């Protein structure tokens, strides 16, 4: 399943694809009610007909909603529309995610190497985007 820009899931308007993984596709979207950018994780159509995977997505939503941790995006909403199951989460662009990772790594002994790796990876990504 691919959601084209401009399509809607409830009050959320799809802006662009943001990524994909084994159990979902993630889109950058606009929450038209609160005028904010969100991330929408969609269970692909070829998986949504499997009840155990829909239940797994529901469990993921419950687990995320019960947690508050700097390494976990906040869950804003869950939904089902026209056969599409989705989660609406906090959207972190690369700069905000990097800042959050740096903030959480800073100040702890032994994390200097991890912080340097993150900074090096960020520099490499910026260079590759310019090419």
SVG drawing of the C-alpha trace seen along z (x, -y; Angstrom):
<svg xmlns="http://www.w3.org/2000/svg" viewBox="-14 -25 49 39">
<polyline fill="none" stroke="black" stroke-width="0.4" points="0.0,0.0 1.2,-3.4 -0.6,-6.5 -0.1,-9.4 0.5,-12.9 -2.8,-14.7 -4.7,-11.5 -6.3,-11.6 -6.8,-9.3 -9.3,-11.0 -8.0,-14.5 -4.5,-13.6 -3.3,-14.6 -0.4,-12.6 2.6,-14.8 5.3,-12.3 6.6,-8.8 9.1,-8.8 10.2,-5.2 9.2,-1.5 9.9,1.5 8.9,5.1 5.5,4.3 4.7,0.9 5.0,-2.1 5.6,-5.5 4.4,-8.8 4.9,-12.4 1.5,-13.9 -0.3,-17.1 -2.8,-17.0 -5.3,-19.4 -7.1,-19.9 -4.0,-21.0 -1.9,-22.2 1.1,-20.1 3.3,-17.6 2.9,-14.0 4.2,-10.5 1.6,-8.0 2.5,-4.3 0.3,-2.2 -0.1,1.5 0.3,2.4 -2.7,3.9 -1.1,7.2 -0.7,7.6 -3.9,6.0 -6.0,9.1 -4.1,11.1 -5.8,10.7 -2.7,11.5 -0.8,8.6 -3.7,6.2 -3.7,7.3 0.1,6.8 -0.4,3.2 -3.0,2.7 -0.6,4.1 2.1,1.8 -0.2,-1.2 -1.1,-0.3 2.5,0.3 3.6,-3.1 0.8,-5.0 1.7,-3.7 5.3,-4.9 7.0,-8.2 10.7,-8.1 12.9,-10.4 13.8,-7.5 10.2,-6.7 7.9,-8.9 4.7,-10.0 1.5,-8.3 -1.2,-10.8 -3.9,-8.7 -4.9,-5.3 -7.3,-4.7 -8.9,-2.5 -10.3,-3.9 -11.3,-2.2 -9.5,1.0 -6.3,-0.9 -5.0,-0.5 -2.7,-3.2 -0.9,-4.8 -0.3,-8.6 2.9,-9.5 5.1,-12.4 7.1,-13.3 10.9,-13.8 12.8,-15.2 16.5,-14.2 17.7,-17.3 15.3,-17.0 16.0,-13.3 19.8,-13.9 19.4,-16.7 17.3,-14.3 19.9,-11.5 22.8,-13.9 20.9,-15.4 20.3,-11.9 23.8,-10.7 25.5,-13.7 26.8,-13.7 27.1,-9.9 30.6,-8.4 31.3,-5.9 29.0,-7.5 31.6,-9.8 32.3,-7.3 28.6,-6.8 28.1,-10.6 31.1,-10.9 29.6,-8.2 26.3,-10.0 28.0,-13.3 30.1,-11.5 27.0,-9.8 25.1,-13.1 28.0,-14.8 28.2,-12.0 24.4,-12.2 24.6,-15.9 27.5,-15.5 25.7,-12.7 22.6,-14.9 24.6,-17.6 26.0,-15.3"/>
</svg>
